Amino acid sequence: MAAAVHGLGPSTDLSTANTAKVMRQALHWAGLLHGEVEECFEGYDECPPVAEFYDALVSMMPWSNPDVVLFEGGGNWGGPGKPRAAAHFTSCRLTERGWVRAQELLERHEAYQKDVYLRRGRYEGLP
């Protein structure tokens, strides 16, 4: 859903689809984007909550189960048991299947339709 809020659908150019936006949105929704966790995330570190969210994204990548892939990415995502780059240095977007599912969920959960950047007021005016 976080990727859909940021418009990172199947036609998005992976060179501009920064994974950090998706991670930041999801951490915010979970109530974890504050204090030590926010510092960890912004410092490109992988403290437990950040690593768990990133692992969830990795599990949605094509190597998990090609028939049900929701996400695809660019950059060094590593893979099961392999090192990866921080979310700030990778890109991701929803597949067609993921986009449809995310839109269904956003329709049912309107409170999640707002971009965390705008809600926090920190990035207003940026594309």
C-alpha positions in Angstrom: 0.0 0.0 0.0 2.9 2.4 0.8 4.2 2.1 -2.8 0.7 2.9 -4.1 0.4 6.0 -2.0 3.7 7.2 -3.6 2.4 6.3 -7.1 5.0 3.6 -7.6 3.0 1.4 -9.9 4.0 -1.0 -12.7 4.9 1.7 -15.2 7.1 3.7 -12.8 10.7 4.0 -13.9 12.8 2.0 -11.4 15.5 4.6 -11.5 13.2 7.1 -9.7 11.3 4.7 -7.4 13.2 5.1 -4.2 12.6 2.3 -1.6 13.2 4.6 1.3 9.8 6.4 0.6 8.0 3.1 0.9 9.9 2.1 4.0 9.3 5.4 5.7 5.6 5.3 4.9 5.2 1.7 6.3 7.3 2.5 9.4 5.1 5.6 10.0 1.9 3.6 9.7 3.2 1.1 12.2 3.9 3.9 14.6 7.6 3.2 14.6 9.0 6.2 12.7 10.3 8.2 15.7 13.3 8.4 18.0 15.9 5.7 17.8 14.2 3.9 14.9 14.0 7.0 12.8 17.6 7.8 13.5 18.6 4.3 12.6 16.6 4.4 9.3 17.9 7.9 8.3 21.5 6.7 9.1 21.1 3.8 6.7 21.4 1.3 9.5 19.3 -1.8 10.0 18.0 -1.9 13.6 15.4 -4.6 14.2 12.2 -2.8 13.1 13.9 -1.5 10.0 15.4 -4.9 9.1 12.0 -6.6 9.6 10.2 -4.2 7.3 13.0 -4.5 4.7 12.9 -8.3 5.0 9.2 -8.1 4.3 9.8 -6.2 1.1 12.5 -8.7 0.0 10.1 -11.5 0.6 7.8 -9.9 -2.0 10.4 -9.8 -4.7 10.3 -12.2 -7.7 12.6 -14.9 -6.2 10.0 -15.6 -3.5 7.2 -17.0 -5.7 6.9 -15.6 -9.3 3.2 -16.4 -9.5 2.3 -14.1 -6.7 4.9 -11.3 -6.9 3.7 -8.0 -5.6 6.9 -6.0 -5.9 9.9 -5.7 -8.1 13.0 -3.8 -7.5 16.2 -2.3 -8.8 19.6 -2.1 -7.2 21.3 -4.4 -4.7 18.4 -6.1 -2.9 20.6 -9.0 -2.0 18.3 -12.0 -1.5 17.6 -14.7 1.0 20.8 -14.8 3.1 22.7 -12.3 1.0 23.8 -8.8 1.9 21.9 -5.8 0.5 22.1 -2.1 0.1 20.2 0.2 2.5 16.7 1.2 1.3 17.9 4.6 0.4 20.0 3.0 -2.4 17.5 0.7 -3.9 14.3 1.2 -5.9 11.0 -0.6 -6.0 7.6 -0.6 -7.6 4.4 -2.6 -7.5 3.7 -5.2 -10.1 0.4 -5.1 -11.9 -0.9 -7.7 -9.4 0.5 -5.6 -6.4 -1.0 -2.4 -7.8 -4.5 -3.8 -8.0 -4.3 -5.3 -4.5 -2.9 -2.1 -3.0 -5.7 0.0 -4.7 -8.3 -2.4 -3.3 -6.9 -2.0 0.2 -6.6 1.8 0.0 -10.2 2.0 -1.1 -11.2 0.2 2.1 -8.8 2.1 4.4 -9.0 5.7 3.4 -6.9 6.9 6.4 -3.9 5.3 4.7 -4.2 7.3 1.5 -2.1 10.2 2.7 1.6 10.5 2.0 3.6 10.6 5.2 5.8 13.3 3.7 2.8 15.7 3.5 1.3 14.6 6.8 4.5 15.4 8.6 4.8 18.7 6.8 8.5 18.1 6.3 8.5 17.7 2.5 5.6 19.8 1.3 6.0 21.2 -2.1 8.4 18.4 -3.3 7.3 16.2 -6.2 
